[in-house]
Amino acid sequence: MSDQMGTETQIMEALRQYREADIAMHARARAASSMSDNEIRIIQFLLTAARSDHTVTPTALSKHLGVTSASMTALLDRLERAGAIERVRHPSDRRSLVITATPLAERTVGAPVMAFQQATRQIAADLTDDEHAAVVRFLSNLTAAVNEASRSVPA
């Protein structure tokens, strides 16, 4: 029983340390870029999509962040004024816009985020099949637990 408690404590401690490091990374990104968390999430999404040759519309960003179209417009307006994004006409649907990150956004926010994503990919690639399955199962169960716990929070 004490072995099990030690393992659980180690996992909780590792999660705490990861969350603290992630929070610190985002705080440094906010300080360096003068962007909010949602603005940084937009840039992350745009840079990841660009590396996969996917176009991103304001609607896709709204869905990704879970915000209204009016909120998304305000976020995009601020990012555009700061020189972090560009709005261009969609290549096949002239009624729609495509949002892209600028080189400025890539330098200020993208470099550390992309370095972290690359490191994460390498860490994942180094896992055995059994380790991979365990990590995916653990994270999926953790996500379900967070979602369930958040449903019990009073509105």
ROROGU-644695 format. One record per residue: z, y, x of N, C-alpha, C in turn; residue in one letter. Coordinates in nm, 3 decimals. Layout:
<rs>
R       n_z       n_y       n_x      ca_z      ca_y      ca_x       c_z       c_y       c_x   residu
R         Z         Y         X         Z         Y         X         Z         Y         X        A
...
</rs>
This chain:
<rs>
R       n_z       n_y       n_x      ca_z      ca_y      ca_x       c_z       c_y       c_x   residu
R     0.000    -0.119     0.081     0.000     0.000     0.000     0.000     0.126     0.086        M
R     0.078     0.126     0.196     0.082     0.245     0.280    -0.050     0.265     0.353        S
R    -0.121     0.156     0.386    -0.254     0.168     0.446    -0.349     0.239     0.350        D
R    -0.343     0.200     0.221    -0.429     0.260     0.120    -0.397     0.409     0.108        Q
R    -0.268     0.443     0.107    -0.230     0.583     0.096    -0.278     0.662     0.217        M
R    -0.272     0.602     0.335    -0.321     0.668     0.455    -0.469     0.695     0.447        G
R    -0.547     0.599     0.397    -0.691     0.616     0.381    -0.722     0.727     0.282        T
R    -0.652     0.726     0.169    -0.674     0.830     0.068    -0.639     0.968     0.125        E
R    -0.530     0.975     0.198    -0.489     1.102     0.259    -0.593     1.149     0.360        T
R    -0.646     1.057     0.439    -0.749     1.094     0.537    -0.873     1.148     0.467        Q
R    -0.913     1.085     0.358    -1.031     1.131     0.284    -1.005     1.268     0.225        I
R    -0.889     1.287     0.164    -0.856     1.418     0.106    -0.852     1.526     0.214        M
R    -0.799     1.492     0.330    -0.793     1.588     0.440    -0.934     1.620     0.492        E
R    -1.017     1.519     0.504    -1.155     1.542     0.548    -1.229     1.630     0.448        A
R    -1.209     1.606     0.319    -1.273     1.690     0.217    -1.222     1.834     0.225        L
R    -1.091     1.850     0.245    -1.033     1.984     0.257    -1.095     2.058     0.376        R
R    -1.105     1.988     0.489    -1.162     2.051     0.608    -1.309     2.087     0.587        Q
R    -1.384     1.999     0.522    -1.525     2.029     0.494    -1.536     2.153     0.405        Y
R    -1.456     2.155     0.297    -1.462     2.269     0.205    -1.426     2.400     0.276        R
R    -1.324     2.396     0.361    -1.287     2.516     0.435    -1.399     2.562     0.527        E
R    -1.463     2.468     0.596    -1.575     2.502     0.685    -1.692     2.557     0.605        A
R    -1.721     2.499     0.489    -1.830     2.544     0.404    -1.801     2.684     0.351        D
R    -1.679     2.708     0.308    -1.640     2.840     0.259    -1.653     2.943     0.372        I
R    -1.609     2.906     0.493    -1.618     2.996     0.607    -1.764     3.026     0.642        A
R    -1.851     2.923     0.636    -1.992     2.945     0.665    -2.052     3.042     0.564        M
R    -2.019     3.025     0.436    -2.071     3.116     0.334    -2.014     3.257     0.350        H
R    -1.888     3.266     0.390    -1.829     3.399     0.413    -1.901     3.470     0.527        A
R    -1.931     3.396     0.635    -2.005     3.456     0.746    -2.145     3.498     0.701        R
R    -2.210     3.414     0.619    -2.344     3.448     0.569    -2.338     3.572     0.481        A
R    -2.235     3.581     0.395    -2.220     3.700     0.310    -2.200     3.824     0.396        R
R    -2.116     3.814     0.497    -2.088     3.929     0.584    -2.212     3.971     0.662        A
R    -2.287     3.874     0.714    -2.405     3.905     0.795    -2.519     3.962     0.711        A
R    -2.527     3.918     0.585    -2.641     3.956     0.503    -2.610     4.058     0.395        S
R    -2.483     4.083     0.369    -2.440     4.168     0.257    -2.488     4.115     0.124        S
R    -2.501     3.983     0.114    -2.545     3.919    -0.011    -2.428     3.850    -0.077        M
R    -2.438     3.836    -0.210    -2.339     3.760    -0.286    -2.368     3.611    -0.270        S
R    -2.274     3.528    -0.316    -2.295     3.383    -0.310    -2.422     3.342    -0.386        D
R    -2.442     3.399    -0.505    -2.561     3.364    -0.582    -2.689     3.408    -0.511        N
R    -2.685     3.523    -0.447    -2.804     3.568    -0.374    -2.832     3.475    -0.256        E
R    -2.728     3.431    -0.189    -2.746     3.335    -0.079    -2.800     3.203    -0.132        I
R    -2.748     3.159    -0.247    -2.799     3.035    -0.307    -2.948     3.048    -0.342        R
R    -2.989     3.165    -0.387    -3.131     3.188    -0.418    -3.214     3.173    -0.290        I
R    -3.170     3.237    -0.183    -3.243     3.230    -0.056    -3.249     3.085    -0.007        I
R    -3.138     3.014    -0.015    -3.136     2.873     0.026    -3.240     2.793    -0.054        Q
R    -3.240     2.813    -0.184    -3.333     2.742    -0.272    -3.477     2.775    -0.236        F
R    -3.505     2.903    -0.213    -3.641     2.946    -0.180    -3.687     2.887    -0.047        L
R    -3.601     2.888     0.053    -3.639     2.836     0.184    -3.660     2.685     0.180        L
R    -3.576     2.614     0.107    -3.593     2.470     0.093    -3.723     2.438     0.019        T
R    -3.751     2.513    -0.087    -3.875     2.492    -0.162    -3.998     2.521    -0.076        A
R    -3.991     2.626     0.004    -4.104     2.663     0.090    -4.134     2.553     0.191        A
R    -4.030     2.490     0.243    -4.051     2.382     0.340    -4.114     2.259     0.275        R
R    -4.102     2.249     0.142    -4.163     2.138     0.067    -4.291     2.181    -0.002        S
R    -4.339     2.301     0.028    -4.460     2.356    -0.034    -4.450     2.364    -0.187        D
R    -4.331     2.394    -0.238    -4.312     2.413    -0.381    -4.305     2.561    -0.413        H
R    -4.367     2.601    -0.522    -4.355     2.739    -0.566    -4.230     2.751    -0.653        T
R    -4.170     2.868    -0.651    -4.047     2.891    -0.727    -4.068     3.010    -0.819        V
R    -4.038     2.989    -0.945    -4.046     3.096    -1.045    -3.906     3.146    -1.076        T
R    -3.897     3.264    -1.136    -3.765     3.313    -1.178    -3.696     3.216    -1.275        P
R    -3.773     3.151    -1.361    -3.715     3.054    -1.455    -3.653     2.937    -1.381        T
R    -3.720     2.887    -1.278    -3.664     2.776    -1.199    -3.535     2.819    -1.131        A
R    -3.532     2.942    -1.081    -3.410     2.993    -1.017    -3.297     3.008    -1.119        L
R    -3.329     3.058    -1.238    -3.228     3.072    -1.343    -3.166     2.937    -1.376        S
R    -3.250     2.836    -1.389    -3.201     2.701    -1.419    -3.116     2.648    -1.304        K
R    -3.162     2.669    -1.182    -3.089     2.620    -1.065    -2.949     2.681    -1.057        H
R    -2.938     2.811    -1.082    -2.809     2.879    -1.072    -2.728     2.872    -1.202        L
R    -2.796     2.839    -1.312    -2.727     2.836    -1.441    -2.693     2.975    -1.492        G
R    -2.786     3.070    -1.469    -2.764     3.207    -1.516    -2.874     3.245    -1.613        V
R    -2.850     3.351    -1.689    -2.950     3.399    -1.784    -3.067     3.463    -1.712        T
R    -3.177     3.480    -1.784    -3.293     3.544    -1.723    -3.262     3.690    -1.689        S
R    -3.179     3.756    -1.769    -3.142     3.895    -1.739    -3.060     3.902    -1.610        A
R    -2.967     3.810    -1.593    -2.889     3.805    -1.469    -2.979     3.776    -1.350        S
R    -3.074     3.685    -1.369    -3.166     3.651    -1.260    -3.250     3.771    -1.223        M
R    -3.296     3.845    -1.320    -3.376     3.965    -1.291    -3.295     4.063    -1.208        T
R    -3.169     4.084    -1.243    -3.083     4.176    -1.167    -3.064     4.126    -1.024        A
R    -3.042     3.996    -1.007    -3.027     3.938    -0.872    -3.155     3.956    -0.791        L
R    -3.269     3.926    -0.853    -3.397     3.939    -0.783    -3.429     4.084    -0.750        L
R    -3.395     4.177    -0.840    -3.415     4.319    -0.813    -3.338     4.360    -0.688        D
R    -3.213     4.318    -0.680    -3.129     4.354    -0.564    -3.186     4.292    -0.436        R
R    -3.224     4.165    -0.442    -3.281     4.098    -0.323    -3.412     4.162    -0.280        L
R    -3.493     4.204    -0.377    -3.620     4.268    -0.343    -3.595     4.404    -0.277        E
R    -3.501     4.483    -0.332    -3.468     4.612    -0.271    -3.415     4.595    -0.129        R
R    -3.344     4.485    -0.105    -3.288     4.459     0.029    -3.393     4.402     0.125        A
R    -3.512     4.372     0.073    -3.618     4.318     0.158    -3.605     4.169     0.184        G
R    -3.527     4.098     0.102    -3.503     3.955     0.124    -3.600     3.864     0.050        A
R    -3.662     3.915    -0.057    -3.759     3.835    -0.133    -3.881     3.919    -0.166        I
R    -3.986     3.847    -0.203    -4.106     3.911    -0.255    -4.142     3.842    -0.386        E
R    -4.191     3.922    -0.479    -4.245     3.869    -0.605    -4.396     3.882    -0.597        R
R    -4.464     3.771    -0.618    -4.611     3.773    -0.619    -4.661     3.699    -0.742        V
R    -4.780     3.730    -0.784    -4.840     3.662    -0.899    -4.858     3.513    -0.868        R
R    -4.830     3.430    -0.967    -4.850     3.286    -0.954    -4.998     3.260    -0.931        H
R    -5.033     3.170    -0.838    -5.175     3.148    -0.807    -5.257     3.091    -0.922        P
R    -5.194     3.015    -1.012    -5.273     2.955    -1.120    -5.234     3.006    -1.258        S
R    -5.125     3.080    -1.269    -5.081     3.135    -1.397    -5.051     3.283    -1.376        D
R    -5.146     3.367    -1.404    -5.135     3.511    -1.376    -5.023     3.577    -1.454        R
R    -4.971     3.511    -1.560    -4.862     3.569    -1.638    -4.727     3.547    -1.571        R
R    -4.724     3.458    -1.474    -4.599     3.418    -1.410    -4.589     3.474    -1.269        S
R    -4.466     3.483    -1.221    -4.441     3.529    -1.084    -4.390     3.414    -0.999        L
R    -4.417     3.423    -0.870    -4.363     3.330    -0.771    -4.272     3.413    -0.681        V
R    -4.157     3.358    -0.651    -4.060     3.425    -0.567    -4.060     3.358    -0.430        I
R    -4.068     3.437    -0.324    -4.063     3.384    -0.188    -3.962     3.462    -0.106        T
R    -3.901     3.393    -0.011    -3.808     3.458     0.082    -3.889     3.524     0.193        A
R    -3.840     3.636     0.241    -3.906     3.708     0.350    -3.852     3.659     0.485        T
R    -3.921     3.695     0.592    -3.868     3.662     0.726    -3.727     3.719     0.749        P
R    -3.698     3.835     0.692    -3.564     3.892     0.704    -3.460     3.797     0.644        L
R    -3.487     3.745     0.527    -3.394     3.651     0.462    -3.379     3.525     0.545        A
R    -3.489     3.479     0.601    -3.482     3.358     0.682    -3.396     3.381     0.807        E
R    -3.407     3.498     0.868    -3.327     3.527     0.988    -3.179     3.541     0.955        R
R    -3.147     3.614     0.848    -3.007     3.645     0.820    -2.933     3.531     0.751        T
R    -2.999     3.462     0.661    -2.933     3.356     0.585    -2.990     3.220     0.620        V
R    -3.119     3.214     0.636    -3.187     3.087     0.649    -3.155     3.008     0.774        G
R    -3.144     3.076     0.886    -3.124     3.003     1.012    -3.000     2.915     1.011        A
R    -2.881     2.968     0.978    -2.764     2.880     0.977    -2.770     2.775     0.867        P
R    -2.823     2.811     0.753    -2.832     2.716     0.641    -2.927     2.603     0.676        V
R    -3.041     2.637     0.733    -3.138     2.534     0.769    -3.084     2.446     0.883        M
R    -3.010     2.506     0.975    -2.948     2.426     1.083    -2.850     2.327     1.023        A
R    -2.771     2.371     0.925    -2.677     2.280     0.860    -2.750     2.170     0.784        F
R    -2.857     2.206     0.712    -2.934     2.104     0.639    -2.994     2.002     0.734        Q
R    -3.045     2.048     0.847    -3.103     1.956     0.946    -2.996     1.864     1.002        Q
R    -2.879     1.919     1.033    -2.768     1.836     1.083    -2.726     1.734     0.977        A
R    -2.722     1.776     0.852    -2.686     1.684     0.744    -2.788     1.571     0.733        T
R    -2.916     1.605     0.743    -3.020     1.501     0.738    -3.002     1.402     0.853        R
R    -2.970     1.452     0.972    -2.952     1.364     1.088    -2.830     1.274     1.070        Q
R    -2.722     1.332     1.020    -2.602     1.252     0.994    -2.634     1.142     0.893        I
R    -2.705     1.177     0.787    -2.743     1.078     0.685    -2.835     0.971     0.743        A
R    -2.927     1.012     0.829    -3.021     0.916     0.889    -2.949     0.817     0.980        A
R    -2.837     0.857     1.036    -2.762     0.770     1.127    -2.674     0.669     1.054        D
R    -2.662     0.679     0.922    -2.579     0.586     0.845    -2.649     0.450     0.831        L
R    -2.569     0.346     0.831    -2.623     0.213     0.798    -2.650     0.211     0.648        T
R    -2.721     0.110     0.601    -2.749     0.099     0.458    -2.619     0.090     0.377        D
R    -2.521     0.014     0.427    -2.394     0.001     0.356    -2.318     0.133     0.355        D
R    -2.318     0.205     0.468    -2.252     0.335     0.474    -2.320     0.434     0.380        E
R    -2.451     0.431     0.379    -2.528     0.519     0.290    -2.489     0.493     0.145        H
R    -2.487     0.368     0.105    -2.451     0.333    -0.032    -2.309     0.379    -0.066        A
R    -2.217     0.363     0.029    -2.077     0.403     0.006    -2.067     0.554    -0.008        A
R    -2.136     0.630     0.078    -2.130     0.775     0.071    -2.191     0.824    -0.060        V
R    -2.305     0.772    -0.099    -2.370     0.814    -0.224    -2.279     0.780    -0.342        V
R    -2.221     0.661    -0.343    -2.131     0.621    -0.452    -2.010     0.715    -0.457        R
R    -1.950     0.742    -0.340    -1.833     0.829    -0.333    -1.866     0.969    -0.385        F
R    -1.975     1.027    -0.338    -2.012     1.162    -0.381    -2.049     1.166    -0.529        L
R    -2.116     1.065    -0.577    -2.149     1.059    -0.721    -2.022     1.050    -0.805        S
R    -1.929     0.966    -0.763    -1.802     0.954    -0.835    -1.722     1.084    -0.827        N
R    -1.725     1.149    -0.713    -1.656     1.277    -0.696    -1.716     1.383    -0.788        L
R    -1.848     1.386    -0.797    -1.916     1.480    -0.886    -1.877     1.454    -1.030        T
R    -1.875     1.329    -1.071    -1.836     1.295    -1.208    -1.691     1.337    -1.234        A
R    -1.603     1.317    -1.135    -1.463     1.355    -1.151    -1.448     1.506    -1.165        A
R    -1.523     1.583    -1.085    -1.518     1.729    -1.095    -1.568     1.774    -1.232        V
R    -1.678     1.716    -1.276    -1.733     1.753    -1.407    -1.635     1.720    -1.518        N
R    -1.572     1.605    -1.511    -1.475     1.565    -1.613    -1.353     1.657    -1.610        E
R    -1.303     1.685    -1.492    -1.186     1.772    -1.480    -1.215     1.913    -1.532        A
R    -1.337     1.961    -1.507    -1.371     2.097    -1.551    -1.382     2.105    -1.703        S
R    -1.409     1.993    -1.768    -1.415     1.994    -1.916    -1.277     2.014    -1.977        R
R    -1.172     1.981    -1.901    -1.037     1.993    -1.955    -0.976     2.131    -1.932        S
R    -1.049     2.219    -1.863    -1.000     2.355    -1.839    -1.021     2.437    -1.966        V
R    -0.915     2.502    -2.016    -0.931     2.582    -2.138    -1.028     2.699    -2.117        P
R    -1.104     2.727    -2.220    -1.203     2.835    -2.211    -1.141     2.971    -2.227        A
</rs>
